[in-house]
């Protein structure tokens, strides 16, 4: 049963974003109680009574919200994803860079138990200039998801009813950590163009994952361009030869 009053928002986001987003919400509802959570453990500590009066908002978070919490919320849950509907899942800017996408953006959607699968309520798109790096695209996507939050802040802070859904659907493959690792596993017969795309998207060593290739029982890891030429400088790491 729904609570008699909507008066609480749970912000699932980082410590840097929490005060800024809280201020944006309170600008539309000064009576709103806002609770910050940054982890699954902090979510689990919230009381059922509070959840019944609350709306959950995830902003650029990797925390997976359990289904038992989603069903306990009185006023739903929304997630702000730093990627367009074509790029659901993990680290979307990296995969969009690999695809040399000409358009990217941010997506606000109903949070359901399955990651990046709920109905979409708002989208912000922007064009991607040629030769945009993955770091630059990440900054552009963060700005896009912030614009989307500010656009919806009034409804999120005051509206008791669910936000209207758009006739927009998620598309494309859902990216994961496993897929990211797969993209860093470079085949020995890779084309020059594909190698350049993988280095551009996955060659910065994020999460200590680097493009690698295995040749004759040795693994060679990309560690950046030579200072005198654009060639790849490998680091050889012996591995067990495959059967």
ZINORGI-V542490 format. One line per field, one symbol per residue. ss: DSSP state (H for helix, E for strand, C for the rest). Layout:
ss->???
This chain:
ss->CCCCCCCEEEEECCHHHHHHHHHHHHCCCCCCEEEEECCHHHHHCCCHHHHHCEEEEEECCCCCCCHHHHHHCCCCEEEEECCCCCCCECCHHHHHHHHCCCEEEEEEEECCCCCCCCCEEEEEEEECCCCCCHHHHHHHHHHHHHHHHHHHHHHHHHCCCCCCCCCCCCCCCCECHHHHHHHHECCCCCCHHHHHHHHHHHCCCHHHCCCEEEECCEEEEEEEECCCCCCEEEEEEECCCCC
